Amino acid sequence: MFALSYQALDAEQRLVFRRISLHTGMEFGPHAVAALTGLSLAATERALEQLLTRHLLTEPAPHRFTLHDLLRRYARSLIDEEETEHDSRAALERLAAFYTSAADRADRLVHPYRSRTSPDSAEWTTLPEFEDVHAAQHWLDGESGNLSDTLDWFIRNGSERQLALAVHVLTGLLDMRGHPAATEPLLRRAVDHWAAVGDRGARARALLDLGVAHGHHSRYEEAIAAEREALELARALGDPELEIECVNQICIPLWQTGQYELMRDLQKQILDSLLQIGDRLQTARSYNILGVTHLHLSEIDSARQYFDRALTEFTSINNERGIFSTLNNMAELATRTGDWKGAEQAYRKAISLALRRSDKRELETLRMNLANALIGLGETDEALSLSQHSLDFFRAVGDRRREAIALNRIGRAHRSAGRSEQAIPLHVAALALARRINAAGEVVDAAHDAALAHMDTGRTAQALAYAKESCQMSMRIGAHAEADRASRIITVLQGSRREGAG
């Protein structure tokens, strides 16, 4: 039966039918089929329509096709009969190159600030066009399985150059896999390849990718080391665009380890250059990072001014990621000044924007932060639900810093609901994790919350020890408001101990 249907096809339709069997993913689009066959997109689409008409193909969604398992096996047998191994290899190379090039085009819209090492040209095939960042993000999400297969193909069959380029383009996909034992060796291979061939710019960008992965897996000292090496290469090359991105990336683990003054100094060094060259996106990013720095240094007015500038710039260039990132930071400022309702509104607005991008890490971070505002408003049930969902996600992707934050949020929600006994082990677990990864800000918060929960349950000695730890870490990183907060608890606890002794 299959043979009769196949014989009724013309040459192009037969080629399309056979080559589809080489596609490892269950679903595929016309552009991928065009890459497999070497036909034009128009000719490919005509052939696909005929295969649909003859029930040799199904279309579960517009422009998304599948091949039944029995038909796939039959088509694959035809490959073995009618084509050479060289033909199949060439088709798979074109497919892998297509997915890498298309992903690069999409990622440039989704992450416009990244410093890029461009993949090798794929002029032989037509790439999809993306109307805006949302279309690009939608394509990346829909093709994530095929992109993962592409990366695996390069690991098994590609050259070191091909793999290094694919790893750079697909670093976001690697990040979401969440397994450092699998992803970091690939990132290191990319660094080593560019070092071996003497491409210092590509090596610096690969080091940035590696540093981001280290940061997401809470290995901050390694992240700083990789990004500092990238920064030195950028300065040696005299590449200001690359240098700016290196500074921005190194500021993230500096923030996570409480090195706020160094962050501020680095950002102020590049801000003057950004203002001179008129790069509004990078200027907005610098304003936002400076706002975070001043916020953690308890310089509230300065933080607010920088966030306002960042939001104005991001809005003027319609950069949604920057807008919701700044809204998140403005909401954090609101929580520090006791404006819980204002914080909730800012977080919910940020979430509504983040939902359009489908970046799960960013979305779960916002939801976890919203939980903190809800705790302040006494809405503990929703806060618990959000925090538990975030905890499960961050554990799954190996983000231990955010895992610690989520644990502490759950503890806060229980304590707010009058369940301090349940809160204690959560705060203690969050603190132990934060200590282990040297996440200074999280040590400050978890130790503070552990002190409060122990106070509630009459464990004065333990509460005093945790309050002192929070105070000492706060002073070490220059978090003055947090140090004052802990000092007030210490004063109360020491007073109660004297009264008890008397």
C-alpha positions in Angstrom: 0.0 0.0 0.0 2.8 2.5 1.0 4.7 1.5 -2.2 1.8 2.4 -4.4 1.3 5.8 -2.8 5.1 6.4 -3.1 5.2 5.5 -6.8 2.4 8.0 -7.5 4.6 10.9 -6.3 6.8 13.0 -8.5 10.5 13.2 -8.0 10.4 16.2 -5.6 7.6 14.8 -3.5 9.5 11.5 -3.2 12.6 13.3 -2.1 10.7 15.2 0.5 9.0 12.1 1.8 12.3 10.2 2.1 14.3 13.0 3.7 11.6 13.7 6.4 12.5 10.3 7.9 15.9 11.7 8.8 14.4 14.4 11.0 14.8 13.1 14.6 12.1 15.3 16.1 8.4 14.3 15.8 7.3 17.7 14.6 9.0 19.9 12.0 8.3 22.9 9.8 8.7 23.6 6.1 12.0 25.4 6.6 13.6 22.3 8.2 12.4 20.1 5.4 13.8 22.6 2.8 17.2 22.2 4.6 17.0 18.4 4.5 16.2 18.3 0.8 18.1 21.3 -0.6 14.9 22.4 -2.4 13.6 26.0 -2.3 11.0 26.8 0.4 8.3 27.2 -2.2 9.0 23.8 -3.8 9.1 22.2 -0.4 5.7 23.7 0.6 4.1 22.5 -2.6 5.5 19.0 -2.0 4.3 19.0 1.6 0.8 20.0 0.5 0.7 17.0 -1.9 1.9 14.6 0.8 -0.9 16.0 3.1 -3.5 15.5 0.3 -2.3 11.9 -0.2 -2.5 11.2 3.6 1.3 10.5 3.8 1.7 13.3 6.3 -0.4 15.0 9.0 -0.5 18.7 10.1 -1.4 18.9 13.8 -0.9 22.7 13.8 -0.5 25.2 11.1 2.8 24.7 9.3 3.8 21.9 11.7 4.0 18.4 10.3 4.4 14.9 11.6 5.0 11.5 10.0 3.4 8.4 11.4 5.8 5.8 12.8 5.0 3.2 10.2 5.4 5.7 7.4 8.6 7.0 8.9 10.1 3.5 9.0 9.0 2.9 5.3 10.5 6.3 4.3 13.7 5.4 6.1 14.0 2.1 4.2 13.8 4.1 1.0 16.7 6.2 2.1 18.8 3.1 2.5 17.7 1.8 -0.9 17.8 4.9 -3.0 20.4 7.3 -1.4 24.0 7.1 -0.4 25.4 7.6 3.0 27.0 10.8 1.7 23.6 12.1 0.7 22.1 11.4 4.2 25.1 13.0 5.9 24.9 16.1 3.8 21.2 16.4 4.5 21.7 16.2 8.3 24.5 18.7 8.2 22.2 21.2 6.4 19.5 20.5 8.9 21.8 21.1 11.9 23.2 24.3 10.3 19.6 25.5 9.6 18.5 25.1 13.2 21.7 26.8 14.5 21.3 29.8 12.1 17.5 30.1 12.8 18.1 29.9 16.5 20.8 32.6 16.2 18.3 34.9 14.4 15.6 34.4 17.0 18.0 34.8 20.0 19.2 38.1 18.7 15.7 39.4 19.0 15.1 37.8 22.4 18.5 38.8 23.9 19.6 41.9 21.9 22.3 42.8 24.4 24.4 39.6 24.0 27.8 40.0 22.4 27.8 37.5 19.5 30.0 35.0 17.8 28.1 34.5 14.5 27.5 31.0 13.2 28.8 30.1 9.8 26.7 31.3 6.9 23.7 29.3 5.8 22.9 31.2 2.6 21.8 28.0 0.9 18.6 27.8 2.8 15.7 30.1 3.8 15.5 31.1 7.4 12.2 32.0 9.1 11.3 35.6 9.5 10.3 36.9 13.0 7.9 39.9 13.3 9.0 40.7 16.8 10.5 39.4 20.0 7.4 37.4 20.9 7.4 35.5 17.5 11.1 34.8 18.1 10.5 33.5 21.6 7.5 31.4 20.4 9.7 29.8 17.7 12.5 29.0 20.2 9.9 27.5 22.6 8.3 25.4 19.9 11.5 24.2 18.5 13.3 23.5 21.8 13.1 19.7 21.3 14.6 20.0 17.8 17.2 22.4 18.9 18.2 20.0 21.7 18.5 17.2 19.1 20.6 19.5 17.0 23.0 20.1 19.8 23.2 16.3 20.4 24.0 15.8 16.7 26.9 18.2 16.9 28.2 16.5 20.0 28.2 13.1 18.1 29.0 14.2 14.6 30.2 17.8 14.4 33.6 19.4 14.3 34.9 21.3 17.4 34.2 24.5 15.6 30.6 23.5 14.7 30.0 22.4 18.3 31.5 25.6 19.8 29.3 27.8 17.6 26.2 25.7 18.4 26.9 25.8 22.1 27.2 29.6 22.0 23.9 30.0 20.0 22.1 27.5 22.2 23.5 28.5 25.6 20.0 29.4 26.7 18.8 25.9 25.9 21.8 24.5 27.8 20.9 26.7 30.8 17.3 25.3 30.9 18.6 21.8 30.9 19.8 22.6 34.4 22.4 19.9 34.7 25.9 21.4 35.2 27.6 18.0 34.9 26.3 17.8 31.3 26.3 21.4 30.2 29.5 22.9 31.7 31.9 20.4 29.9 30.4 21.6 26.6 30.9 25.2 27.5 34.5 24.5 28.5 35.1 22.7 25.2 34.0 25.8 23.4 36.4 27.9 25.5 39.2 25.5 24.8 38.5 25.4 21.0 38.6 29.2 20.6 41.8 29.3 22.6 43.3 26.6 20.4 42.5 28.5 17.2 43.5 31.9 18.6 40.1 33.6 18.3 40.2 35.8 21.4 36.9 37.5 20.8 35.0 34.2 20.5 36.9 32.9 23.5 35.8 35.8 25.6 32.2 35.3 24.6 32.5 31.6 25.4 33.9 32.5 28.8 30.9 34.7 29.3 28.6 31.8 28.5 30.5 29.6 31.0 30.4 32.3 33.6 26.6 32.6 33.3 26.3 28.9 33.7 28.5 28.9 36.8 26.4 31.7 38.2 23.1 29.9 37.6 24.5 26.9 39.4 25.6 29.1 42.3 29.3 28.7 41.7 30.0 32.4 42.0 33.8 32.5 42.4 34.1 30.4 39.2 31.7 32.7 37.5 33.7 35.8 38.5 36.9 34.2 37.4 35.5 33.3 33.9 34.0 36.7 33.4 37.1 38.5 34.7 39.2 36.6 32.1 36.7 37.6 29.4 36.9 41.2 30.5 40.7 41.1 30.3 40.5 39.7 26.7 37.9 42.4 25.7 40.1 45.2 27.0 43.2 43.7 25.2 41.2 43.5 22.0 40.0 47.1 22.4 36.4 45.9 21.9 34.1 48.3 23.8 30.9 46.5 23.0 32.3 43.2 24.4 33.8 45.0 27.4 30.4 46.5 28.3 28.8 43.0 28.2 31.7 41.6 30.3 31.2 44.3 32.9 27.4 43.7 33.0 27.8 39.9 33.4 30.5 40.1 36.1 28.3 42.4 38.1 25.7 39.6 38.6 27.9 37.2 40.7 29.4 40.3 42.4 25.9 41.2 43.4 25.1 37.6 44.5 28.2 37.6 46.7 27.5 41.0 48.2 30.3 42.9 46.5 28.1 46.0 45.9 30.8 48.7 46.0 32.8 47.0 43.3 29.7 46.6 41.2 29.0 50.3 41.5 32.5 51.3 40.6 32.5 49.0 37.4 29.2 50.3 36.3 30.1 54.0 36.8 33.2 53.4 34.7 31.2 52.2 31.7 28.3 54.5 32.1 30.2 57.6 30.9 31.2 55.8 27.8 27.6 54.6 27.2 26.2 58.1 27.5 28.8 59.4 25.0 28.1 56.8 22.4 24.3 57.0 22.9 23.7 53.2 23.4 20.2 53.5 25.0 19.8 49.8 25.7 23.1 49.3 27.5 22.6 52.7 29.3 19.3 51.5 30.6 20.9 48.2 31.8 23.6 50.2 33.6 21.0 52.4 35.3 19.1 49.3 36.4 22.2 47.6 37.8 23.3 50.8 39.6 19.8 51.0 41.1 20.3 47.5 42.5 23.7 48.4 43.9 22.4 51.5 45.7 19.4 49.6 46.9 21.6 47.0 48.6 23.8 49.8 50.0 20.6 51.2 51.6 20.8 54.4 49.5 17.1 54.4 48.7 16.8 57.8 47.0 19.7 57.1 44.6 18.3 53.7 43.9 14.9 55.1 43.0 16.4 57.7 40.7 18.4 55.1 38.8 15.4 52.8 38.5 13.3 55.7 37.2 15.9 56.4 34.6 16.2 52.8 33.6 12.4 52.4 33.2 12.2 55.5 31.1 14.9 54.3 28.8 13.7 50.7 28.5 10.1 52.0 27.8 11.4 54.4 25.1 13.0 51.6 23.2 10.1 49.1 24.0 12.4 46.6 25.7 10.0 44.4 27.6 12.7 42.4 29.4 14.3 45.5 30.7 10.9 46.9 31.7 9.9 43.9 33.8 13.4 43.6 35.3 13.2 47.2 36.4 9.7 46.8 37.7 10.9 43.8 39.8 13.7 45.9 41.3 11.3 48.8 41.9 9.0 46.4 43.7 11.9 45.2 45.9 12.5 48.9 46.8 8.8 49.2 47.7 9.0 46.2 50.0 12.0 47.7 51.8 10.0 50.9 52.5 6.9 48.9 53.7 4.8 49.7 50.6 3.5 46.1 50.2 0.6 47.0 48.0 2.8 49.0 45.6 5.2 46.1 45.5 2.4 43.7 44.6 1.2 45.9 41.8 4.7 46.3 40.3 5.3 42.5 40.6 2.0 41.6 38.9 2.7 44.1 36.1 6.2 42.6 35.6 4.7 39.1 35.5 2.1 40.1 32.9 5.0 41.2 30.7 7.2 38.2 31.5 4.4 35.8 30.5 4.6 37.0 26.9 8.3 36.0 26.8 8.0 32.5 28.3 11.4 32.6 30.0 10.6 30.2 32.8 13.6 31.2 35.1 12.6 34.9 35.0 8.9 34.2 35.4 9.5 31.9 38.4 11.8 34.5 40.0 9.1 37.2 39.7 6.4 34.9 41.1 8.7 34.0 44.0 9.3 37.7 44.7 5.5 38.4 44.4 5.1 35.9 47.2 7.2 38.1 49.5 4.9 41.1 48.9 1.8 38.9 49.5 3.3 37.8 52.8 3.6 41.4 53.8 -0.1 41.8 52.9 -1.1 38.7 54.9 -2.1 36.7 51.9 -0.1 33.6 52.9 -2.0 30.9 51.0 -1.2 32.4 47.6 2.3 33.2 48.8 2.8 29.5 49.8 1.5 28.2 46.5 3.8 30.5 44.5 6.8 29.8 46.6 6.4 26.0 46.5 6.0 26.1 42.7 9.2 28.2 42.5 11.1 25.9 44.8 10.2 22.9 42.7 11.3 24.7 39.5 14.6 26.0 40.8 15.5 22.6 42.3 14.8 21.0 38.9 17.2 23.4 37.1 19.9 23.3 39.8 19.6 27.0 40.8 20.6 26.7 44.4 20.6 30.4 45.2 17.0 30.8 44.2 16.2 27.5 45.9 17.4 29.0 49.1 15.3 32.1 48.5 12.2 30.0 47.9 12.8 27.9 51.0 13.1 31.1 53.0 9.9 32.5 51.4 8.0 29.4 52.4 9.3 29.8 56.0 8.2 33.5 56.0 4.7 32.5 54.9 4.4 30.0 57.7 5.6 32.4 60.3 3.2 35.1 59.0 0.4 32.6 59.4 1.4 32.0 63.0 3.3 28.7 62.3 6.8 29.6 63.5 7.6 26.0 64.5 7.1 25.0 60.8 9.1 28.0 59.7 12.2 27.2 61.7 13.5 24.2 59.7 12.8 26.0 56.4 14.8 29.1 57.4 17.6 26.9 58.7 17.7 24.9 55.5 17.8 28.1 53.4 20.6 29.5 55.6 22.7 26.3 55.3 22.3 26.4 51.5 23.1 30.1 51.3 26.2 29.6 53.4 27.4 26.7 51.2 27.2 28.7 48.0 28.4 32.0 49.5 25.3 33.9 48.6 25.8 36.7 51.0 22.5 38.5 50.6 20.6 35.3 51.2 22.7 34.5 54.3 21.7 37.9 55.7 17.9 37.3 55.0 17.8 33.7 56.1 19.7 34.3 59.3 17.4 37.3 60.1 14.3 35.2 59.5 15.6 32.3 61.5 16.3 34.7 64.4 12.7 35.9 64.3 11.2 32.4 64.2 13.3 31.3 67.1 12.3 34.4 69.0 8.6 33.5 68.4 9.2 30.1 69.9 11.1 31.3 73.0 14.5 30.1 71.8 16.4 33.2 72.8 20.0 31.9 72.6 19.5 30.5 69.1 17.7 33.6 68.0 20.6 35.8 69.2 23.2 33.7 67.4 21.3 34.0 64.1 20.7 37.7 64.5 24.4 38.2 65.1 25.3 36.3 62.0 22.9 38.4 60.0 24.3 41.6 61.4 27.9 40.6 60.8 27.3 39.5 57.2 25.3 42.7 56.6 28.2 44.9 57.8 30.7 42.9 55.8 28.9 43.6 52.5 27.8 47.1 53.3 24.1 46.4 53.7 23.4 49.1 56.3 19.6 48.8 56.6 19.9 45.0 57.1 22.6 45.6 59.7 20.4 48.0 61.6 17.5 45.6 61.4 19.6 42.8 62.9 21.0 45.2 65.6 17.5 46.0 66.8 16.7 42.3 67.2 20.0 41.8 69.1 19.1 44.7 71.5 15.7 43.2 72.2 17.1 39.7 72.8 19.9 40.9 75.0 17.4 43.0 77.0 15.1 40.0 77.5 18.1 37.8 78.6 19.1 40.4 81.2 15.5 40.6 82.5 15.4 36.8 82.6 18.6 36.7 84.6 17.4 39.3 87.0 
